[in-house]
């Protein structure tokens, strides 16, 4: 698969996570943790 397609697919998966739509976290670290948790949820759901 082309690298761009993999990246675009990952972004579209993250778009489905409503928690990430509103970024009201004050610290960048907690925002990063929300992205990691969203990807973890996606991976666990797929496998």
C-alpha distance matrix in Angstrom:
0.0 3.8 6.3 8.5 6.9 7.1 10.5 11.7 11.1 13.1 15.7 16.2 16.9 19.4 21.0 22.2 24.2 27.6 28.9 26.7 27.8 31.2 31.1 34.8 34.4 36.7 35.0 31.6 31.3 31.8 29.2 26.7 27.8 27.1 23.5 23.2 25.0 22.8 19.6 21.7 22.8 19.2 18.3 21.7 21.4 18.1 19.5
3.8 0.0 3.8 5.5 5.5 6.7 9.1 10.3 11.0 12.9 14.8 15.8 17.2 19.1 20.5 22.3 24.3 27.5 28.7 26.1 27.0 30.3 30.0 33.7 33.3 35.4 33.8 30.2 30.4 31.1 28.3 25.8 27.4 26.8 23.1 23.2 25.4 23.1 20.1 22.7 23.9 20.5 20.0 23.6 23.4 20.5 22.1
6.3 3.8 0.0 3.8 5.5 5.3 6.4 8.8 10.0 10.9 12.7 14.5 15.7 17.0 18.8 20.9 22.4 25.6 26.4 23.6 24.7 27.8 27.1 30.7 30.2 32.1 30.3 26.7 26.8 27.8 25.1 22.5 24.2 23.9 20.1 20.2 22.7 20.7 17.7 20.4 22.0 18.9 18.4 22.2 22.4 19.8 21.5
8.5 5.5 3.8 0.0 3.8 5.4 5.2 6.1 8.5 9.9 10.7 12.4 14.3 15.5 16.6 19.0 20.8 23.7 24.8 21.8 22.5 25.6 25.2 28.9 28.8 30.7 29.3 25.8 26.4 27.1 24.1 21.9 24.0 23.2 19.4 20.2 22.6 20.3 17.8 20.9 22.1 19.0 19.3 23.0 22.8 20.5 22.8
6.9 5.5 5.5 3.8 0.0 3.8 5.5 5.1 6.1 8.6 9.9 10.5 12.3 14.4 15.3 17.2 19.4 22.4 23.9 21.4 22.0 25.4 25.4 29.2 29.2 31.6 30.4 27.0 27.4 27.7 24.6 22.6 24.2 23.1 19.4 20.1 22.0 19.3 16.8 19.8 20.5 17.0 17.4 21.0 20.3 17.9 20.3
7.1 6.7 5.3 5.4 3.8 0.0 3.8 5.6 5.2 6.3 8.8 10.0 10.7 12.6 14.4 16.1 17.7 21.1 22.1 19.7 21.0 24.2 24.0 27.7 27.3 29.7 28.3 24.9 24.9 25.1 22.3 20.0 21.3 20.4 16.7 17.0 18.9 16.5 13.6 16.4 17.5 14.1 14.1 17.8 17.5 15.2 17.3
10.5 9.1 6.4 5.2 5.5 3.8 0.0 3.8 5.4 5.1 6.3 8.7 10.0 10.8 12.5 14.9 16.2 19.2 20.0 17.2 18.3 21.4 21.0 24.6 24.3 26.5 25.1 21.7 22.0 22.4 19.4 17.3 19.1 18.2 14.4 15.2 17.5 15.1 12.7 16.0 17.2 14.3 14.8 18.6 18.5 16.8 19.2
11.7 10.3 8.8 6.1 5.1 5.6 3.8 0.0 3.8 5.4 5.1 6.3 8.7 10.0 10.6 13.0 15.0 17.8 19.2 16.5 16.9 20.3 20.4 24.2 24.5 26.9 26.0 22.8 23.5 23.5 20.2 18.7 20.5 18.9 15.4 16.8 18.6 15.6 13.9 17.4 17.8 14.7 16.0 19.5 18.7 17.2 20.1
11.1 11.0 10.0 8.5 6.1 5.2 5.4 3.8 0.0 3.8 5.5 5.1 6.3 8.8 9.9 11.3 13.5 16.7 18.3 16.2 16.9 20.5 20.9 24.6 24.9 27.6 26.7 23.7 24.0 23.5 20.5 18.9 20.0 18.3 14.9 15.9 17.1 13.9 12.0 15.2 15.2 11.7 13.0 16.4 15.3 13.6 16.6
13.1 12.9 10.9 9.9 8.6 6.3 5.1 5.4 3.8 0.0 3.8 5.4 5.1 6.4 8.8 10.3 11.5 14.9 15.9 13.6 15.1 18.4 18.3 21.9 21.8 24.5 23.4 20.3 20.3 19.9 17.1 15.3 16.3 14.8 11.2 12.1 13.6 10.7 8.6 12.0 12.5 9.5 10.8 14.3 13.9 12.8 15.6
15.7 14.8 12.7 10.7 9.9 8.8 6.3 5.1 5.5 3.8 0.0 3.8 5.4 5.1 6.2 9.0 10.3 13.1 14.2 11.4 12.2 15.5 15.7 19.4 19.7 22.4 21.6 18.7 19.4 18.9 15.6 14.5 16.0 14.1 10.7 12.8 14.2 11.1 10.1 13.9 14.1 11.6 13.7 16.9 16.2 15.7 18.8
16.2 15.8 14.5 12.4 10.5 10.0 8.7 6.3 5.1 5.4 3.8 0.0 3.8 5.4 5.0 6.8 9.4 12.1 14.1 12.1 12.2 15.9 16.9 20.6 21.3 24.4 24.0 21.4 22.1 21.1 17.8 17.2 18.3 15.7 12.9 14.9 15.5 11.9 11.4 14.9 14.1 11.3 13.9 16.7 15.2 14.7 18.2
16.9 17.2 15.7 14.3 12.3 10.7 10.0 8.7 6.3 5.1 5.4 3.8 0.0 3.8 5.4 5.5 7.4 10.8 12.5 11.1 12.2 15.8 16.6 20.1 20.5 23.7 23.2 20.8 20.9 19.5 16.7 15.8 16.2 13.6 11.0 12.5 12.5 8.9 8.3 11.4 10.4 7.6 10.4 13.0 11.6 11.4 14.9
19.4 19.1 17.0 15.5 14.4 12.6 10.8 10.0 8.8 6.4 5.1 5.4 3.8 0.0 3.8 5.3 5.4 8.6 9.6 7.6 9.1 12.5 13.0 16.5 16.8 20.0 19.5 17.1 17.4 16.1 13.0 12.5 13.2 10.4 7.8 10.2 10.4 6.9 7.4 10.8 10.2 8.6 11.6 14.0 13.2 13.8 17.0
21.0 20.5 18.8 16.6 15.3 14.4 12.5 10.6 9.9 8.8 6.2 5.0 5.4 3.8 0.0 3.8 5.5 7.4 9.5 7.6 7.4 11.1 12.5 16.1 17.2 20.5 20.7 18.5 19.5 17.9 14.6 14.9 15.8 12.7 10.7 13.6 13.5 9.9 11.1 14.4 13.1 11.5 14.9 17.0 15.6 16.3 19.8
22.2 22.3 20.9 19.0 17.2 16.1 14.9 13.0 11.3 10.3 9.0 6.8 5.5 5.3 3.8 0.0 3.8 6.0 8.9 8.6 8.7 12.2 14.1 17.3 18.4 22.0 22.3 20.6 21.1 18.9 16.1 16.5 16.6 13.2 11.8 14.2 13.1 9.4 11.0 13.6 11.4 10.0 13.7 15.2 13.2 14.3 17.9
24.2 24.3 22.4 20.8 19.4 17.7 16.2 15.0 13.5 11.5 10.3 9.4 7.4 5.4 5.5 3.8 0.0 3.8 5.5 5.8 7.1 10.1 11.6 14.5 15.3 18.9 19.2 17.8 18.0 15.5 13.0 13.7 13.4 9.8 9.2 11.6 10.1 6.8 9.5 11.6 9.6 9.5 13.1 14.2 12.9 14.8 18.0
27.6 27.5 25.6 23.7 22.4 21.1 19.2 17.8 16.7 14.9 13.1 12.1 10.8 8.6 7.4 6.0 3.8 0.0 3.8 5.4 5.3 7.6 10.0 12.4 13.9 17.6 18.7 17.8 18.5 15.7 13.2 14.9 14.7 10.9 11.2 14.1 12.4 9.7 12.9 14.8 12.6 13.1 16.7 17.4 16.1 18.3 21.4
28.9 28.7 26.4 24.8 23.9 22.1 20.0 19.2 18.3 15.9 14.2 14.1 12.5 9.6 9.5 8.9 5.5 3.8 0.0 3.8 5.6 6.4 7.7 9.7 10.6 14.4 15.3 14.8 15.2 12.1 10.1 12.1 11.6 7.8 9.2 12.0 10.3 8.6 12.2 13.8 12.2 13.5 16.8 17.3 16.8 19.2 21.9
26.7 26.1 23.6 21.8 21.4 19.7 17.2 16.5 16.2 13.6 11.4 12.1 11.1 7.6 7.6 8.6 5.8 5.4 3.8 0.0 3.8 5.5 5.9 9.1 9.9 13.4 13.9 12.7 13.6 11.3 8.2 10.0 10.6 7.1 7.3 10.8 10.3 8.3 11.3 13.7 12.9 13.5 16.6 18.0 17.6 19.5 22.3
27.8 27.0 24.7 22.5 22.0 21.0 18.3 16.9 16.9 15.1 12.2 12.2 12.2 9.1 7.4 8.7 7.1 5.3 5.6 3.8 0.0 3.8 6.2 9.3 11.3 14.6 15.9 14.9 16.5 14.3 11.1 13.3 14.3 10.9 10.9 14.5 14.1 11.7 14.4 17.1 15.9 16.0 19.4 20.9 20.0 21.7 24.8
31.2 30.3 27.8 25.6 25.4 24.2 21.4 20.3 20.5 18.4 15.5 15.9 15.8 12.5 11.1 12.2 10.1 7.6 6.4 5.5 3.8 0.0 3.7 5.9 8.7 11.8 13.7 13.5 15.4 13.0 10.3 13.3 14.3 11.2 12.2 15.8 15.3 13.7 16.8 19.0 18.0 18.8 22.1 23.2 22.6 24.6 27.5
31.1 30.0 27.1 25.2 25.4 24.0 21.0 20.4 20.9 18.3 15.7 16.9 16.6 13.0 12.5 14.1 11.6 10.0 7.7 5.9 6.2 3.7 0.0 3.8 5.6 8.5 10.2 9.8 12.0 10.0 7.2 10.5 11.9 9.5 10.6 14.1 14.2 13.4 16.2 18.4 18.1 19.1 22.0 23.3 23.3 25.2 27.8
34.8 33.7 30.7 28.9 29.2 27.7 24.6 24.2 24.6 21.9 19.4 20.6 20.1 16.5 16.1 17.3 14.5 12.4 9.7 9.1 9.3 5.9 3.8 0.0 3.8 6.3 9.0 10.1 12.3 10.0 8.5 12.2 13.1 11.2 13.3 16.3 16.1 15.9 18.9 20.6 20.4 21.8 24.6 25.5 25.7 28.0 30.4
34.4 33.3 30.2 28.8 29.2 27.3 24.3 24.5 24.9 21.8 19.7 21.3 20.5 16.8 17.2 18.4 15.3 13.9 10.6 9.9 11.3 8.7 5.6 3.8 0.0 3.8 5.6 7.1 8.8 6.5 5.9 9.7 10.4 9.5 11.8 14.3 14.4 15.0 17.8 19.2 19.5 21.3 23.6 24.5 25.2 27.5 29.5
36.7 35.4 32.1 30.7 31.6 29.7 26.5 26.9 27.6 24.5 22.4 24.4 23.7 20.0 20.5 22.0 18.9 17.6 14.4 13.4 14.6 11.8 8.5 6.3 3.8 0.0 3.8 6.7 8.8 7.8 8.1 11.3 12.4 12.4 14.6 16.8 17.3 18.2 20.7 22.0 22.7 24.5 26.6 27.6 28.6 30.7 32.6
35.0 33.8 30.3 29.3 30.4 28.3 25.1 26.0 26.7 23.4 21.6 24.0 23.2 19.5 20.7 22.3 19.2 18.7 15.3 13.9 15.9 13.7 10.2 9.0 5.6 3.8 0.0 3.8 5.3 5.6 6.7 8.9 10.2 11.3 13.1 14.7 15.8 17.3 19.2 20.4 21.7 23.5 25.1 26.2 27.6 29.6 31.1
31.6 30.2 26.7 25.8 27.0 24.9 21.7 22.8 23.7 20.3 18.7 21.4 20.8 17.1 18.5 20.6 17.8 17.8 14.8 12.7 14.9 13.5 9.8 10.1 7.1 6.7 3.8 0.0 3.8 5.5 5.0 6.2 8.6 9.9 10.8 12.5 14.3 15.4 16.9 18.4 20.1 21.4 22.8 24.4 25.9 27.4 29.1
31.3 30.4 26.8 26.4 27.4 24.9 22.0 23.5 24.0 20.3 19.4 22.1 20.9 17.4 19.5 21.1 18.0 18.5 15.2 13.6 16.5 15.4 12.0 12.3 8.8 8.8 5.3 3.8 0.0 3.8 5.4 5.1 6.3 8.8 10.1 10.6 12.4 14.4 15.6 16.4 18.4 20.2 21.1 22.5 24.4 26.0 27.2
31.8 31.1 27.8 27.1 27.7 25.1 22.4 23.5 23.5 19.9 18.9 21.1 19.5 16.1 17.9 18.9 15.5 15.7 12.1 11.3 14.3 13.0 10.0 10.0 6.5 7.8 5.6 5.5 3.8 0.0 3.8 5.3 4.9 6.4 8.9 9.8 10.4 12.4 14.4 15.1 16.4 18.5 19.9 20.8 22.4 24.5 25.9
29.2 28.3 25.1 24.1 24.6 22.3 19.4 20.2 20.5 17.1 15.6 17.8 16.7 13.0 14.6 16.1 13.0 13.2 10.1 8.2 11.1 10.3 7.2 8.5 5.9 8.1 6.7 5.0 5.4 3.8 0.0 3.8 5.4 5.1 6.6 8.9 9.9 10.8 12.8 14.4 15.4 16.9 18.8 20.1 21.3 23.1 24.9
26.7 25.8 22.5 21.9 22.6 20.0 17.3 18.7 18.9 15.3 14.5 17.2 15.8 12.5 14.9 16.5 13.7 14.9 12.1 10.0 13.3 13.3 10.5 12.2 9.7 11.3 8.9 6.2 5.1 5.3 3.8 0.0 3.8 5.4 5.2 6.3 8.7 9.9 10.8 12.4 14.3 15.5 16.7 18.4 20.1 21.4 22.9
27.8 27.4 24.2 24.0 24.2 21.3 19.1 20.5 20.0 16.3 16.0 18.3 16.2 13.2 15.8 16.6 13.4 14.7 11.6 10.6 14.3 14.3 11.9 13.1 10.4 12.4 10.2 8.6 6.3 4.9 5.4 3.8 0.0 3.8 5.4 5.0 6.1 8.5 9.9 10.4 12.2 14.2 15.2 16.3 18.2 20.0 21.2
27.1 26.8 23.9 23.2 23.1 20.4 18.2 18.9 18.3 14.8 14.1 15.7 13.6 10.4 12.7 13.2 9.8 10.9 7.8 7.1 10.9 11.2 9.5 11.2 9.5 12.4 11.3 9.9 8.8 6.4 5.1 5.4 3.8 0.0 3.8 5.4 5.0 6.1 8.7 9.7 10.4 12.4 14.3 15.2 16.4 18.5 20.2
23.5 23.1 20.1 19.4 19.4 16.7 14.4 15.4 14.9 11.2 10.7 12.9 11.0 7.8 10.7 11.8 9.2 11.2 9.2 7.3 10.9 12.2 10.6 13.3 11.8 14.6 13.1 10.8 10.1 8.9 6.6 5.2 5.4 3.8 0.0 3.8 5.4 5.0 6.3 8.6 9.8 10.6 12.4 14.3 15.3 16.7 18.7
23.2 23.2 20.2 20.2 20.1 17.0 15.2 16.8 15.9 12.1 12.8 14.9 12.5 10.2 13.6 14.2 11.6 14.1 12.0 10.8 14.5 15.8 14.1 16.3 14.3 16.8 14.7 12.5 10.6 9.8 8.9 6.3 5.0 5.4 3.8 0.0 3.8 5.4 5.2 6.1 8.6 9.9 10.5 12.2 14.2 15.4 16.7
25.0 25.4 22.7 22.6 22.0 18.9 17.5 18.6 17.1 13.6 14.2 15.5 12.5 10.4 13.5 13.1 10.1 12.4 10.3 10.3 14.1 15.3 14.2 16.1 14.4 17.3 15.8 14.3 12.4 10.4 9.9 8.7 6.1 5.0 5.4 3.8 0.0 3.8 5.5 4.9 6.1 8.6 9.8 10.4 12.1 14.2 15.5
22.8 23.1 20.7 20.3 19.3 16.5 15.1 15.6 13.9 10.7 11.1 11.9 8.9 6.9 9.9 9.4 6.8 9.7 8.6 8.3 11.7 13.7 13.4 15.9 15.0 18.2 17.3 15.4 14.4 12.4 10.8 9.9 8.5 6.1 5.0 5.4 3.8 0.0 3.8 5.4 5.1 6.3 8.8 10.0 10.6 12.5 14.6
19.6 20.1 17.7 17.8 16.8 13.6 12.7 13.9 12.0 8.6 10.1 11.4 8.3 7.4 11.1 11.0 9.5 12.9 12.2 11.3 14.4 16.8 16.2 18.9 17.8 20.7 19.2 16.9 15.6 14.4 12.8 10.8 9.9 8.7 6.3 5.2 5.5 3.8 0.0 3.8 5.4 5.0 6.2 8.6 9.8 10.6 12.5
21.7 22.7 20.4 20.9 19.8 16.4 16.0 17.4 15.2 12.0 13.9 14.9 11.4 10.8 14.4 13.6 11.6 14.8 13.8 13.7 17.1 19.0 18.4 20.6 19.2 22.0 20.4 18.4 16.4 15.1 14.4 12.4 10.4 9.7 8.6 6.1 4.9 5.4 3.8 0.0 3.8 5.4 5.1 6.1 8.5 9.9 10.8
22.8 23.9 22.0 22.1 20.5 17.5 17.2 17.8 15.2 12.5 14.1 14.1 10.4 10.2 13.1 11.4 9.6 12.6 12.2 12.9 15.9 18.0 18.1 20.4 19.5 22.7 21.7 20.1 18.4 16.4 15.4 14.3 12.2 10.4 9.8 8.6 6.1 5.1 5.4 3.8 0.0 3.8 5.5 5.2 6.0 8.6 10.2
19.2 20.5 18.9 19.0 17.0 14.1 14.3 14.7 11.7 9.5 11.6 11.3 7.6 8.6 11.5 10.0 9.5 13.1 13.5 13.5 16.0 18.8 19.1 21.8 21.3 24.5 23.5 21.4 20.2 18.5 16.9 15.5 14.2 12.4 10.6 9.9 8.6 6.3 5.0 5.4 3.8 0.0 3.8 5.5 5.1 6.2 8.8
18.3 20.0 18.4 19.3 17.4 14.1 14.8 16.0 13.0 10.8 13.7 13.9 10.4 11.6 14.9 13.7 13.1 16.7 16.8 16.6 19.4 22.1 22.0 24.6 23.6 26.6 25.1 22.8 21.1 19.9 18.8 16.7 15.2 14.3 12.4 10.5 9.8 8.8 6.2 5.1 5.5 3.8 0.0 3.8 5.4 5.2 6.3
21.7 23.6 22.2 23.0 21.0 17.8 18.6 19.5 16.4 14.3 16.9 16.7 13.0 14.0 17.0 15.2 14.2 17.4 17.3 18.0 20.9 23.2 23.3 25.5 24.5 27.6 26.2 24.4 22.5 20.8 20.1 18.4 16.3 15.2 14.3 12.2 10.4 10.0 8.6 6.1 5.2 5.5 3.8 0.0 3.8 5.5 5.4
21.4 23.4 22.4 22.8 20.3 17.5 18.5 18.7 15.3 13.9 16.2 15.2 11.6 13.2 15.6 13.2 12.9 16.1 16.8 17.6 20.0 22.6 23.3 25.7 25.2 28.6 27.6 25.9 24.4 22.4 21.3 20.1 18.2 16.4 15.3 14.2 12.1 10.6 9.8 8.5 6.0 5.1 5.4 3.8 0.0 3.8 5.7
18.1 20.5 19.8 20.5 17.9 15.2 16.8 17.2 13.6 12.8 15.7 14.7 11.4 13.8 16.3 14.3 14.8 18.3 19.2 19.5 21.7 24.6 25.2 28.0 27.5 30.7 29.6 27.4 26.0 24.5 23.1 21.4 20.0 18.5 16.7 15.4 14.2 12.5 10.6 9.9 8.6 6.2 5.2 5.5 3.8 0.0 3.8
19.5 22.1 21.5 22.8 20.3 17.3 19.2 20.1 16.6 15.6 18.8 18.2 14.9 17.0 19.8 17.9 18.0 21.4 21.9 22.3 24.8 27.5 27.8 30.4 29.5 32.6 31.1 29.1 27.2 25.9 24.9 22.9 21.2 20.2 18.7 16.7 15.5 14.6 12.5 10.8 10.2 8.8 6.3 5.4 5.7 3.8 0.0
